[in-house]
Amino acid sequence: MYKAITLLTALTATALPLTANADKPDWRYVEGGYTKMDFDGNESFEPDGLTVNGKYLMNSNWYLNGEYSFFEEGNFDFDMLTLGAGYRLPLTATTDAYFGANVERVDGDGDIDDTGYSVNAGLRSMLTEQVELAGELGYYDVDDGEAFFKVGANYYITPAWAVGANYKVIDDWDIMQVTARYAF
């Protein structure tokens, strides 16, 4: 947890002085791409699949969000669904803080069938007009409650299209994503 806080602080400290010509982060987008899950201590089982997610800013501060990820390896299938809402708080012209709450659903082969919740707080910052960095801390409780952290970056090829990568750690799960984003 200390590493996550240090990483989030460093991300913010490096983002703030470089944002002279940058825009604000987009809060209306959909994205999709490749995702892979790594379970610590199990090198032979690393399911991968597809992910789709998005955010929709309803007014100047409140947003809705959702994410669906499908993982498979061999005959094993595993789905993760997140639906929630949050509050965006502009810190500067190029950096936003946010706070959210979500309903979480995990469904898979065997005995995996649980519903829970998560809460999160994070920062999103445009370093330049093309580069966005993000960091997030939270608590994820579906079966056993665990703290998590997430870091990510997006590169905007045009004002509407971006490519990105995210890395999320929940206890002994590492989730990596490579995505394409359309902002509207």
ABEGO torsion letter per residue (X at the ends): XAAAAAAAAAAAAAAAAAAAABBBBBABBBBBEBBBBBBBGBAABBBBEBBBBBBBBABAABBBBBBBBBBBBEABBBBBBBBBBBBBBBABAABBBBBBBBBBBBBBBEABBBBBBBBBBBBBBBABAABBBBBBBBBBBAABBBBBBBBBBBBBABAABBBBBBBBBBEABBBBBBBBBBBX
